[in-house]
Each structure stands twice: as C-alpha cells, then as structure tokens.
C-alpha cells in the first residue's frame, strides 16, 4: 500500500507529504493505547482520506500504517487478540462509587478547572463514570478525541464531572444551513468542527451554574489543546441533545445556538443506512467571530 521511491511515499496513489508523515507518526505515538483500526480511523478523519460516498478508507489506511511500520517509519501498538462478541463494559470499582453530596452555587466552589485525562488510571475512571452515570454509557469514540475531568477547587479540590470532545458529524442539514458552505468547503474544513460528544455532571453534584461554567471554560481551552494534539485549530463546537431527556438549558446558558434537529440517522451515518435513532436538537458554539467565513473558505488551486 505504501510505495517508497527514494523518499517518496504515497497513499492510494496520492503523494504523502513530509508534514503528513510527521503528523501520522504523532498520532501513532499519542494514541498507542488504542487499537490499529482506531488509529487508522483517526488518521482518515483528520486527513480526510474518504471515498466519494464519505466513508473512511480505514482498511487501506490500516494496511498503509502497517507498511510504514515495516519500513521503520512509525511504531504501532501490538496486534490485539481477536475477541468474540461485544467489548465488555468498564468494571465498577470503589473509586467510581457514588460520592458525598455537593450542593450550592458555583461561586462557593470556584475556581473551576479542566484536567486532561491522560494516565491509564484516569482513563479507567473516566470510562467507568460514563458507563455508570451517563445515560448513553461508555462507547469507544470514533476518530480524534480529547477527554477532560471537571474540578472544583474550593473548599478542597474534587472532580465533579467529565467531558469528551471528538470528531464532528459527517453531515447535518441544519448545521450546513447555518454555516452556508459549499460541498468543497465542507470537505476541506469539516475537521475544524469538534463535537462535544459526552458531558457528565456527577449525579451527587448539585452546584448551580456548574454545567454552563464548565462548557464556557472548555470553549476557551479546547482550541489550544486540539491544535497541539492534531495540528488543526477548531473554530466551531457542536453537540446533540436528546429533547426527550434534556432541554439543553446549560448549552443555552453558555451561549450555544440551537440551529435545528437531526434527521434521526445517527451522527456518523455516512451511507444513509440508519433510520432508528431519535432526532436530536443541534447546538453550535462558534469559537471565533469569523467561524462561518473560515468554514466557508474553499481550497485555492
């Protein structure tokens, strides 16, 4: 899959630049705890290695990555043993158990901080909390992602919530209308959008204005963190809210914009095969004043 003539590499007959190779090396290193297919998904998402239908070239990308490893250009995680059935849910542990109640106003617990989830122990706790306390449970994210714990620092530091940001939905008609971009611009700029795919305030925490304050803090911090990890600076955040469960109050309080509803196919349904997912309310949060013009910019030849 990888062709090497001197220093020339190509993927599916397209030349691979030095910058792209360095980027792939960074992804393989930063996500060494993931499987090879998950790493291939992330690379395809960020480099827009897709078929005309929009489906990721995951199979080709994985083979390409393995050929790069054979040439000594990257290091991939070891092959995982094949497992039958579904991946087991994160186990319940004493660390993830229901905590002591916290009640009051955000001013009584400030300052608020976000902590990137990095260590293996923190990853395990993040997954456990999502599985036990988020109504959607824990799922392996699709493509690029960053995770955070939410902390309050007074009267003592304690974790009170968790966030995940990940790759955007492939298409959402209401989002596309709000942006106003052309199809070439969408394909070129899609990865400048990041999805808030999980948001959890722990159920024993009842701190007024905590959720909206955490969202506002994340909007300020995420662009730098995402750019440092993926070399792409996002200009727009998106999220999907189930109107049967939530009104999106904390998103509105954090100045997110409601732009419409999904069609009910699911955020990564590139081939129009799913029609059993309930429609969700779409909220957007521009990260820059010129977010729409940034996303509408087309590639110049």
Buried (B, 14 or more C-beta within 10 A) or exposed (E): BBEEEEEEBBBEEEEBEEEBBEBBBBBBEEBEEBBBBBBBBBBBBBBBBBEEEBEBBBEBBBBBBBBBBEEEBBEBBEEEEEEEEEEEEBEEEEEBEEEEEBEEEBEEBEEBBBBEBEEEEBBBBBBBBBBBBBEEEBBEBBBBBBBBBBBBEEEEEBBBBBBBBBBBBBBBEBBBEBBEBEEEBBBBBBBBBBBBBBBBBBEEBEBBBBBBBBBBBBBEBBBEBBEEBBEBBBBBBBBBBBEEEBEBEBBEBBEBEBBBBBBEBBBBBBEEEEEEBEBBBBBBBBBBEEBBEBBBBBEEE
